[in-house]
Amino acid sequence: MTIASLRRSPQYLPRPLAKRTYSLPARRTLATVSPEHAKVTVGIRREDPSRIWERRCPVTPDEVAQLVQHLDVNVLIQDCDRRVFPVDQFIKAGAKLHPTLEPAHIVLGIKETPLNELVTSPVSAPALRSGPSIPRTHLMFSHTTKGQPYNMELLSRFLGSHENPSLPRLIDYELLVGKDGKRTVGFGWFAGVAGVLESLSALAHAHLELGVASPFLHTPRPHTHPSIPSLRSALRSIGQNIADNGTPKALGPFVIGLTGSGNVTQGCLSILDELPIVNVAVKDLPGLVSNPGTDLHKIYLVHALPQDYLTRSDGGQYSRDDYYKNPTMYHSDFDTKIAPYLTLFLNGVGWLPSFPRLMTNEQLATALTRAAEVGRARFGVVGDISCDVEGGLEFLPRASTLSDPFFKHRPSSLPSHLPSVTIMSVDILPSSLPLDASQHFCGVLMPYLRALIDEYHGRPGSREHLEALNVATIARNGELQGKHRGLAAHVERWQASRAAEIASKAGVAETSLRKKRVLMLGSGMVAGPAVQEICKRSDVEIIVAGNVRSETEDLTRKFSNAKAAYLDVHDAAEMARLIQGADVVISLLPVPFHPAVAELCIQHRKHLVTASYISPAMRTLHERAQSADVLLLNEIGLDPGIDHCSALSLLAQLQRDKKRVISFTSFCGGLPAPDCADVPLGYKFSWSPRGVLNAALNGAQFKLDGKEMKISGNNLLQEYFPDIPISHVLKLEGLANRDSLPYAETYGLGKLENLQTVLRGTLRYPGFADLMHAFKIIGLLDTETSIHLRDWRDLARVSLEKRIGEQIGSDRRSFLSALSTVMTAERAESALSALDWLGLTPENVLSKTPLATPLKPQAPIELFTSVLAHKLRYNPGERDMVVLSHEIVAQPSLPSIDSATEVHTSSLVAYGNSEASAMARCVGLPVAFAALEVLYGNVQVRGVHGPTDRGLYGAVLDGLQGAGLEMKESVRKGPGMERVLAEGLNARRVAL
């Protein structure tokens, strides 16, 4: 059997139910439910009358007959003249008409139930064996699982203020999955079939505008034929015409590009088999299109898979496992390798925020430019069947409708000389194939419906299907279920917004229903993503207070619920006033200011959130904060922050699995992306340079490979880890990060003496520690002395003079000679080269520092900070990168002879984008998510804390996952990295 015939065969197609006919029309009568014995009643709902194209039905007349005759079930149906099956067929099969379906235990529909038709009261019917109280069950595509604001009112109808068995159960078809985790109930295949036909129709229209009539002008639109076999026949005739007469020479070879491999793509391939298709490879496209002898009696199809257009940013090849572990390491070349050669592009691949886009707006411009060079009518029409607005195809601005299926679009960023693109992006494509889609849907739904009926009767049903129904249950007994409990915050926000709207219309005073208020102190590099995230909540307003007006105004001007305020941090009275008016305070100020802010928060009984480590001064406020019923939440940025949340989550899972931790190692770093790192230190600053320099002066303490170790602040930059084996791509070194030993208790790892390793460290590119140590030897990290500069080229020389207590000549040779007295000649040359680049050496004409020299004496570290902030800043178009990796070595709590140790890893690699740096997102977003949890009363602890509350760190991780910053976990057998780290550190110490 050929592939083409296989795709058309009943074994391949979604299997429809056997078709039955009924000879006589039934008389329409309204139902009354007979009480003679207890039956389960199933109700079939009409779809929302405003959805004019929604003709699908979840159950066919054939299956209604089975339910009535063989399962002894009552079936009620609402009247609807638009439904694909006439209501008379249902009545003939044994169903009864009912205007509201109120007697039904189980109510079935396709899309969301209109609010005015939703029945939530318990069923008034004879008692079943499940008990006297009979809650109703609604099944639908509810579109609530992502917290969609427009459907929170619908979800709220299923919820109560406390557990309420009389409230109905909500099951979402989208959540029904099989043992393999894949969706079992859906319409993807039919979306593919309909999407091809709508796209070919749009293509023909676009070609008419070019003055060319193509054979696809006669393509049938899906809703114009009664069934798929009829559509196939019509498309097959077009295919035969092409085989006989060819396609227009003016347009060159017709090349269709297709992406994806799921049900949508299989539907596309199935219907395309009706054309004279020749499959071609990506590498053959340039020759195919440019060859004047290419056969125009064929349609050429390139089915592009990820390995055809995805490459690693470091030039490496695509690997599926690596891609899903490290999606941010990849980028798409679809715009250059494939798009310019296509006549029609069909997109059937999905997209998530943490993954690279198939094409960005910038790549669209590249594709259209190259397409114009390739030939006429290339990449002018796109059928985005996935319909992910501003998703994988960033230039997709909106969904289209079956009434108006395609439109022309030109992104504002597109150069004026490039043409617009015709886009087909209908978001309800299966609705245009209502008969075939309904038959298929009914077939895959029935095992679940039968299991649900058995559950109502108290009979043993299919355990597999009952478990799947439980997983797909969003709400039950008035409460959100399982992983959907996080939707409570979305419902509360809708309720608060609705209450405010009602109050506004009624003229209620603002004070009675004012928005919750967040005060953000500081407007620096990481503030933007936090402000943006908080402003998504319509019931919250934020005030951003800082001493740089332009920054606070830039952060707030595009949000209606954000305001800017000027604040001098030394003005205690103004700061107290602002804090008093807030519900939660976020402090992004430098660390030394946090205790003073915390004092005011305690005084005014306001909660505080910071991203900084808990300082000794902050820790002393613990009991006072507890007494004032105030939470002072710290360490909720990246490092510390995400590292805590992800470590605690993984450790909690190991505890549930009864695993004992042997070693804990964690490294984190913010770095330039590899293509932006060719600068001194291999480093650029996406946050305060002073923080990086201060960290280089801290001592460290940890346990490694069974030994407790201590490194003084003087030696930290010399006693580093030369190789951190966490990536097969990135070569990294590491520095121990402060005191790791208390984390044995903080993380609940067990007694320190029973652990082999407890180590937290900072990641850098190789060479960072050696060069920073050279800067330290020169005196550039000195905090005690002050120097006065006449020229920035004197900074290194004058700092070194202070360091050695001798004057140094102002010429280059004298400075190099002095350098060689405090370090090796090789290191002196390396340091001199870096200082030249920074513009800090005598007689330097290669690189100047265009900063005004300070009028007053300052410490060398302050001056050096200013230079680094300017010279090592990110330029437009450059990306930063965040790398976080935990490694936990564990074994069963009760090990057996053959139980090997397991190495569990949890890692994150994130890249900055045009909107925000990776560092800003990885610090700002956890702060925002935590502040919102505190604001909505979901965090009950008080006093000085890090993010150790399970509900808090779980909510933060959920928020990060939604933002595309998900931790990737894996497990393997064998030893961990501690031996490699210990050997590297010992080698450094021997070298010293």
N, C-alpha and C positions, 0 to 999 in steps of 0.2 A: 504494500500500500504506500502511495506517495505521501509526502508531508502535506501537500495541498489537500488530498482527499481525507487524510486523517483529521485535519483541522475542521473539515466540514462534517465529519462523521458524528453520530450521536454519542459515541464514546468520548469524543473530545469536547464537544459543545456542552455547556451547562444543560443538564438533562431536564427538559420540560415534562410536565405530567401528561398522561394520555388524554387526548381531546375527546370530550363527550358532547353530544348534542341532545337537546330536549325539544320534543315535537310541538308541545302546546304551551302558549304563554300562560303564566300563572296569574291568578287574581291577586292584586296587592291588598293585603290586610295587615293591620297593626297587630303586633304580637302581645299576648298575655302569657306569662310564664306559669305553666301548670305546676301546682304544688304536690302532685300525687306522690312523687318520690324525689329525693335529692339528686339533682344533676348539676354538673358544672356547665356554666353558660359562657360561651365565647362570643364576644361582640366584634364585628368588623366595622371599623370607623370609616366615614367619608373623609377625604382629605380637605385641607383648608380651601374654602371656595376662592380665596384670593390667588391661589396657585393654579392658574388657568391651564397649565400644561401637565399638571400632576394627575395622571390617569391610572397609575399603577395601583395594584391591590395586593395585600400580603398573603391572602389565601384565595385559591381558585374555587369555582363552583364544584369541580371534581373532588377536591379535598373536603369541602363542606359536606358532600354526600357521604364520604368516608367517616367523618366525625359524627354525623347524625346517625348513620345506619350501624356502624360497627363499634363506636366508642360511647354510644348513648349520651351524646353531648347536645345541649341546646345551642343553636347558633342564631344570633341576632345580627341584623345588618341595617345600617342607615341607608336611606334612599340617596342615590346620586346618579344623575343622568350622564355624567362625564366619565365615569369609571369604565375601564376597558371591557369589563364583563357586564352586560346588562343585568339589572337587579332581578329580572325575571328568572335568569338562569340560577341565581342563588336560591330563590324561592322554590324553584322546581327541585333543587337538590336537598331541600328540607329546612332552609333558613327562614326566619320570620323577620318582617320589617319592624324596626323600633326607632322612634325619633331620637332618643338620647342614649340608648344602650345602658341605662341605669341598672337593669337587673344583671348585667354581665359581670362575671368574676374576672375574666381576662379580656382586655380590650386591645385590639390589634390595629395599627395604622402603619403608614410608611414614614411620613415626616411628622414634625411636632403637632400635637393637638392644639387647635385654637383655644385660647384661654377661656373664651365664653362657652366652649363645648366640653371642657375638661370636667369629668365627674370624679370627685375625690371621696365622696361619702362611702361608708361600708355598704356591702351588698345586702339588701333586704330580700332574702331567699331562704328556702328550707335549709336547715343546718346540714353541713357536710361532716364527714368524719374528722376533718381538720379542726373542728371546734365551732362553738356558737358564733364567735366573732369572725366575720369573713372579710378581710381586707381585699381590695381590688388590686389587680396587677395591670399596668399599662406597658406595652411594648412599642417602641418607636425609635427612629433616629432623632434623639432629643436635642442634639447639638448643645449640650451643657457641660460636657466632660472637660473642656478647656476653660471653663469659667466664662463662656461667651456672655457678655453683659446683656445682650438682647434677649436671652432666654433665662435669665436668673429669676424672673417673675414666675416662669413656668416651673422651675426647680423648687422655688419657695412653696408652691402649692403642695408639694410632697413632704414638707418638713414642718415640725412643730417645735415648740419651746422645750419639750421633753419627750421621752419615748411615748408614742401613741400608736397602739396596735391597730387602730381604726383607719389610720391614714394609708393611702395606697402605696404599692411597690412600683418603682420605676426601673425598667430593664431597657438597656440601650443595645440595639442590634450591633452597633459598631464594636461593642466590647465582647461579642461572642467569638471565642477562639477555640481551636482544636488543641490536641496534645502538643503539636509542634509550635504553638503560639501564634499561628497565622489565623487571620479572620476567616470565618466560615460562612457568614451571612452577608452578602453584599452584591453590588451590581457592576463591579469593575470591568468585567469582560464586555458587557453591553455598552459601557461608556467608550471602550475602545472601538467597537463596531460603529456606533453612532458618530464618534469623533472623527473617524476617517471620512465618512460621507459628508458631514458638515464642512470639513476642511477642504475636501475636493470641490465642493460647491463654492466655497469662498475663493479658492484658487481660480476657478473658471471666471468668476466675476472680476478678480484682479487682472486677469489676462485680457478680458474685454476692455478694460480701461487702458491697456497697452495697445489696443487695436487688433487683438488676435482672438479668434474664437477657437477654443481648445475642445477636444472631445469630451472633457469633463463638464461642459456646459449642460449636459443632459444628466448629470449625476442626480439621483433621487435623494431628496432629503428624507431622513428616517421616518418622520411622522406621516409621510405621504403614502406609505405602503402598509399593508395590514400586518406583515410579519417579516422576519429576516430572510426566509427563503425567497420571498418576492423581491426583496432588495438585492439579494445575491443575483437573481436572474437579470435585473436591470443593469447592475454593474458589470455582469458578465458580457452583456451585449456591448457595453462601452469598450470593454477589453478586446472583444472580437473586432470592433471597428478600428481600434488602435493597431491590432495585429495585421489587419488588412490594409489600412491606409496610412498608418503612422501618425506621429504627432507633428505639430507645425514646425517647419524648419526654422522659423524666425525665433523660436524659443530654445532651440537646441535640445539635447537629450533631457527627458523628464527624469529627474532624480528625486526620490523621496527619502528623507532621513527619518529614522525612528529611534527613540531611546527607550530604555526600560526593559524589564524582563518579567513583570508580574502579570496579573489578570488583564489589566488595561492593555498592555502591549500584546498579549496573546489574542485579544479581541481584534486589535488592529491587524495583526498578521493574518488572522482568519479571513477577514473581509477583503484584504488586499490580494489574497490568492485568486480572486476572480479576475484579476488583471494579468496581462502577460509579463509577469515579474521576472527580472533577472537580479539575483543577489550579487552585490559587489562589496569589496572590502574598502575600508577607509583609504588605504594606500593607493587604491586604483582610481580615486575620484579625479585628481588633476588630469590624468591621461584620458579618462573617459569623457570629460567635458570638453577638453581641448581638441580631441580627435575629430576631424570633419567626417571621418568614415564611420562614426558610431551609429549603430542601427537604431533608427527612430521608430521602429515598430515594436519596441519594448519599453517597459517602465522599469527603471533601475532603482533598486531598494538597497540602502545601506543601513543595516541594523547596528547602530553604534552602541557598544557596551563600554562600561567604565574604563577598562584597560585601553580603549581606543582614544580616549580624550583626557584622562586624568594622569597627571605626573606629579611626583614629589617636588616640592619647592627647591630641594637640593639637587634636582636632576635625576633622582632615582626612579625606578620603574614602579608601576602600580602593583600592589599586592592587596587582595581583598581583606585579609585579616588585618594587615597593617593599616589599611584605609579606615576600617571601622574603629580601630584603636586610636588612630592619630589623624582624624579627618582634616584638622587644620594644617597639616603638613603638605596637603595636596592642593593643586589648582587645576582648573579646567582649560584645555586648549581647544575646546569645541569651536570657538570663534575663528580659529585659523585653519584647523585641520579638516573641518567638516562643513560648517555653515556656508562658506562662500560658494560651494558647489551645488547646493540644494535648490530644487525648484519648489519643494514643499517640505516643511519640517513638522513632524508630529512628535510632540513631547509627551512621553508616557512615564517619566521617572519622577518620583517624589523628592521632596527636599526637607531638611531640618536645619534650623539656624546654625548649628555647630558644624555643618558641612559646607564645602565650597559650592557656590552657585554654578549652575551649568553655564550661564552667561550673565555677566553684569551689564550695566548700561554702557560702560566704557567698551566692553567687548562687543556689544552690538554695533557700535560705531566702527570698530575694527572689521567686523564681519561684513558690514555693508560696503565699506571701502574696498575690501578685497573682492567682494561679489561683483562690484561694478567693473573691476578689472577682468574678472573671469568671463563675464558675458551677460547678455540680456536676461532680465527676469530671474535673477538668482537671489535667493533668500528674501523674497518679497512677501511670503505668506507663511504664517506660523499657526499651527493648530495645537494649542496648549491644552491637551486633554486632562492633564493633572490639575489644571486651573488653580495653581497656588499663587495667589496675587502677591506680587513683589517678592516672589520666592526664588525657585531655581532659575527662572527667567526674571531677572530683576525688573525688566522693562514692561512686564505685564501689569497694567494699572488697575484692571478691574475684571470681573466676570461679565460675560455677555448672556443674552437670553435666547430661548428658542424663537421668540418673536423677532429678535434682531441679533442673529448669531455671530456676526463678525463686524469689525470696525477697523478704522485706520488709526494708527497711533505713532506719534513722534515724541520720544522723551525730550524734555527741555534741554538735556545735556547733549543732544545729538547735533552735530554741526549742520548748518543750514543747507549745505550742498548735498547732503545725503537724503534719500527718499524715506518716506514713512513706511511702516510695516503693516500689512493686513493681518489681523489676529482673530482667530476663532477661539473663544474661551468660555463656552457654555458650561455652567456648573451643574446642570441637571440633565446631562446627556441621556442617561438610561430612561428618563421619562418619555423620550421620543420613540422608545421601543416598548411600549407598555405591555403588550401581550407576551412577548418572549421573556421580558425581564420579570414579569409577575409569575409566570410559570416556573422559571428557574428559582426565584426567591422563595416561592411556596415550597418547592421541593427541598431546599436546604433548611428551611425554618421548621418544617413539620416534626422532626425528631425532638426539637426543643419544646414545641408546643405540646406534644404528647407527654413529655416528661413533666411539664408544668401541670397538665390536667391530672396526671397521676398524683402529683404532690397535693393538689386540692382534695383529691379523693382519699388521701392517706395511704395510697397504694405504693408499693416499691416501684420506682421508676428507674430509668437509666441513670446510674450514678455519674457517668461521664457528663451527660447533658445537664443534670441537676447542678453539678459543680460548676459547669460553664455558666449556667444561669445565675448562680450566686456571684461569680466573679463579675458578671455583666450588670449586676444590680447596683444602681447608683444610690437609691434611697429606699428605705424600708422601715415601717413602723415609725415614721416621722423623723428618722435619723439618716444621715449620710453613712454609707457603708465603706469599709476598707480604705483603700487609697483615695477614695473620693471625699474623705473627711475634710481635705484641704479646700474643698469648694465652699465651706462655710464662710470663709472670709469674703469670697466673691458675692455670696448671697447677702451678707451683712452690708457690704458696700452698696449693693443695689438698694437694699431697704433704707439705708441712711440717705442715699441720693433721692429716693422716692419721697421720703418724709420731708426732706428739705424742699423739694419741688412743691409738695402740697402746702407746706408752711408758707412758702413764698407766694403762692396763689391766694392763700387765705389772709395774707398780711400779718402773719405771726412774727413777733419780734425776733431778730437774728439771734439774740442771746439764748432763746429757748431751744434752738436747733442749729447752733453754729457748727461749722465744720471743725473736725479735729485739726489741731495745729501742730506742725513740726517746725522747730527752729534749728536751722543749720548754721553753725558758727564756722566760718572759713569758706573760701570759694576757690580753692586751689585746683591742682591738676586732676584730682579724683572725684571732684564734686559733681560733674556733669551727669554721669550715669545714675547717681543716686537721686538727683533732682528729677530727672526724667522718669525714673521708676515710680517715685512717690507721686508725681503729678498724674500718673495714670488713674489714681483714685480720686473720683469726683467728690468724695466726701471728706477729703483731706486738703488742707492748704499748707504751703511751706513758705517760710521766710528765710531767705539766705542773707546772712549778715557778714560783712567783711569790710576791710579798709581800702579795697580797690573797687571803686564804683563801677568801672567798666566791666570788671569780671562778674560782679553780682548781677548787673543788668543783663549781660550776655546770657547768663545762666537762666534767668527768669522770664525774659521778654516774650518767649514763644509759648508760655503756659498761662492760661487764665487763672489758675489756682496757685501761682507762685508770685512772690513779691521780693524785691530787693530792699535791703536796709544797710545804712552805713554804720559801722561799729569800729571804734578804736578799742582794742582789747584791754587797754589800760583804763578805760572808762567803766569802772565797776558799777556805777549807778545805772548807766544805759544798758549794760549787759544784764543786770538784775531785772530791769524793766522788761526786756525782751524775754528772758527766761520765765518770768512770772506769767506772761501771756501765752505760753506754750503748753502743750500736753507732753511732748517728748522733745528732748534736746539732742541734737547730733553735734559733736565737736570734732571738726577736722583741723583744729588748731595744732600748732606744734606741741609736743608732749609736755613741756614745762607748764603750759597753761591749763592742762586738764584738771589738776587738783583744785584750782581756784574756781573753775566752772562747776566742778562737782560740789564744792561747798555751797555755791548759790543754788544748785539744784536741790540739795538737801534742805536748805533754808526755805525754799518755795515749794518743796514736795513735788518735784518734777523728775521724771526718769531721764537718764543720760545714756547715750550710746557713743562709743569711740572705737576706732580701729587700732588703737595703740596698745602696747603691752601694759599690764598692770604694774605701775611704778610703786615703790615703797610708800610714797606719800599718798597715793590713791588707796593702797591697801589699808592704811590706818583709818580710813573713813567707813570701813565695813559696818561696824556696829551702829554708828550714827545713822547710816543710810537705812539699815534694818529698822531702827527705831522710828524713822520718819516714813516707813513704808515706801522706800525709794529703791529702784534698781539702778546701779551704776554698772552698765554692761560695757566691758572692754574686749579687746582682742577679737574683733569681728570684721576684719578686713580680709586680706589675702594671707599674709604670714606676719602676724598671727590672724587667724580667722577661718578661711576656707580649709586651711590645713587642719585646724582643730575639728571642724564640723565633719570633714570627710574621714579623719582618723577615728573619731568617736563612733561614727556610723559603721565603719568596717569592724571595729573592735566589738561593737554591740552584736553584730552578726556572728562573729566568731564565738562570742560568749553563748549565744543562742545555740550554736552548733557544738557547744561543749568542747571548745578548743582552748588550749593553754598557750599563752604568748611566751615565746623564748626571746625574741629580739624585736625591737622596734626602731626603724630608721626612717627619717623623713628629710627630704631636701626640697627646697623651693627657691626660685629665683626669677626676677624680672630682667629680661635681656633684650637687646635688639634682635630682630629676626636675622638669621644667618646672612642674608643678602644686604644687611644694613650695618654689619658689625665691624667693618674694616676701619677702625679708629683706635686711638690709644685706649687701653684698658679693655677693648672689645665691649664697650659699654656706652649706653646713652641713657639719659635721665627722663623717665616718665613720671617721676615724683621728686621730692626734695633731695638735691645732691648732699645737703648737710646730713640727712639721715644715713645715706650710704657711707659717708666719711666717718660719722660717729660710730657706725657698726664696726668699722675696721679697727676701732680703738677698744672694743669690749673684749673682756676675757671670756673663756668658755670652759664648761665642765660637762663631762659625759661619761658614759660607760661604753666600751667598744671591745668586742671579742673577749668578754670576761674580765676586763681591767677598767677600773675607774681612772680617768685621765683629767688633767687640768691644764689649760693653756692660758697664760697671762695675756693681758691686752697688749703688752710689748711684743709678744711672740706670735700673735694670732695670724699675721700675714706671712709668717715663715713656716708655721706648722699647719699646713693645709693638706687637703686630700687631693693629690694630683689627678686622680681618675675616678669619676663617679659613674659606675656602669649601669645607667638607667635607660640608655637609648642606644640603638644600633646606628643612629644617624648623627647625633650631636655629641661632640667631644666636650666634656665639661669637667671643671674642677670644683672643689667645695671648701667652704670655711665652716667650722663649727659655730653654731649660733647660740650664744649665751649659755645659760645653765639648763641642760637637758634633763638632769636627774629628777627634779620635781614632777616631771611628766609621767613618771612611773605611777605616782599617786593620782595625778590629775586625770590620766586616761584609764586608771584602774588596771594597770598592767600586772600588778602583783608586787611582791616584795622585791626590792632592788637586787638583793643578793641572789635571787632566783632567776635573774635575767642576764642574758649574755650581752645584750646591747640596748642602750637607750641613747639615741643620737638624733639631734635635729640640726640641720645645716643649711647653708646658703649656697646657691649655684652661681657660678661664673664661668665665662669662657677661659681656656688656658692662657696664662700670662697675666691675668688680672692681679693675683696676689703678689707676684714678684714685682710688678711695676708699681702697685700701690705701696708696697713696702719701700721701694726706692723713693717715692714721693714722701713717705713718712721720715726716712732717714734725712732727706734734704730739709725737713722741717715744715713742709707744706700742710701737715695735719696738726701743727702745734696750736693748742688752745690757750696757752698761758701768756705768751708774749704778744706784743703789738708792734707793728711796723708801719712806716709811712712810705708810700710809693709816689714817685714822680712819673714813672712809666711802668706799664705792666711787664715789660721785658726785664724789669729788675726783680720781680717777685721771687723767682727761684734763687737768684744770687743772694738777695737780702735775707731770705729765710734760712739759707744755708749759713750765712754769716752769723746769724743769731744762734744757730745750732752748734757751730764749732767755736764760737767766740773769737773769730778772727776776721779781718777784712779781706775781701776778695776783689781783685781787679775787675773793672767793668767790661773787660774784653772776653770774648768767647773762650780763648785758650786758657785764661786764668780760671774761668769757671769750670771747665772740663778737668783741669788739674786738681782743683779743690774737690770735685766730685769723686775723683779717683782715690782720694784719701779716705773716703768714708764707705766706699763700695768697690767691688771688682771692676776692672777696666771694661769688661764685657757688659756688666750691668750699667755702668756709667754711660756707655755709648747708647744703650737701649733707652735709658732714662732721658738722655740728651735729645734723642730723636723725637720722643714723645713730647718733651717740653718745647721743642722747636715747633711742632705741629700746633701746640696750644698757644704759641706766641709768648712764651714766658722766659726766653733765654736772651742773654746779651747779644747785641749786634744782629738780632734776628730780622731778616728782611723778607723771609718766605711767608710767614704767617703773622698777622697782626691781630690784636684783640681790640675790637672797636668799642670797648666800654670806656666810659669816663672813669678816670682814676679817682679813688675816694679822697675826699678832702681831709678826713680824720684818720688817725692811726687805727688799724684793725688787726685782729689776730690773723696769722697766715691762713688758718683753716677757713675763716670767713671770706678772705680774698680769693682763695682757691675755689671755694664753693661758687662764687660769682662767675669765675672763669669757666668752670665746668658746666654750669647751668647754661651758659651762652654757647660755648664751643661744642659741647656734647648733647645738644638738644636734638630732638627729632625734626627733620626737615619735612616739608609737605610731601606726602606720598610714601614716607618711610613708616615701617611697621615695627612695633615692639612685640615681644613674645613673653608669655608667662609659662614656666614649667614647674609643676608640682608633682612629687612622687613619694608615696609612702611604700615601705616594704615591711611587712610583718611576717616573721617566721613563727609558725605555730605547730602544735601537734595535739593529738587527742588528750583530753584531761587525764584519761586512764589509758596510757599507751600500751599497745601490745607489742609482741616481738617483731611483727612485720609492719608496724605503723611508722611510715616515714614522715619526716617533717615536711610541712607545706610552706611555700613562699607565696603569700598573698600580696598583690600590688594594687594600688589605687592611684591613678595618675590623671593629670590634666595638662594639656598643651593648648594654649589659647593665643591667638594673634590679634593685634589691634586692627581696626578697620578705619574707614573714612570718618566715622562718627565719633569714635573714642578709642583711646589706647587700651591694650589688654590690661595694663596695670590699673587704669581708671575703672574699668569694668569689674575687675576682680577685687578691687577694694571698695568701690562705691556701691556695687549691687548688694553684697552681703550686708553692708551698713544699712542700706535701704530696706531690705527684706527683714532684717532684725528689728529695725525701728518700727516698721509696720506691725510686726507681731506684738511688740511691746505696746504700741498705740492701741491695738484692738483688744488688749487685755488677755492675750494668749500666753503670756509668760508670767508665772506666779512667784518666782524666786525674788528675793530682795537682798540688798547689800551689794558688795563688790564681787562681780563674777565675770568669768569668760563664758563662751557659748557652750556650756556643758549640759544645759537642760535639753533632754531628748526631743521634746516638742519643738524647741527653738532651732536646734541644729538641723532637725528634719525639715522644718519649713524653709530654712535658708537653702538647703541642698535642693529641695523641690523647686524653689524659685530660680536657682542657678541652672538647673536642668532645663527649665522653660526658656531661659535666656541663652541656651546653647553652650553652657559652661558645665557640662556633666562630667563627673569623675568616671573614668573607665577602669573597671576592676578585672583582675585575672588571677589565676592560681596555677602553680606548678610545683612539682616535687623537687627536692634537693636543698642545698645550702643557700643561704642568703648572701648579701654583698659584704658582710662585715669583715670577712677575712681579707678581701681585696682592699678595703678601706684601711684596715690595720697595717697591712704590708706597705701601702703607699705612705701612710703617716710615719711609720718607722723609718722608711727610706729617707723621708725629708729630714727627720731628726738626726739620722746618721750623717747626712750631707752637711748639716749645720755644725 
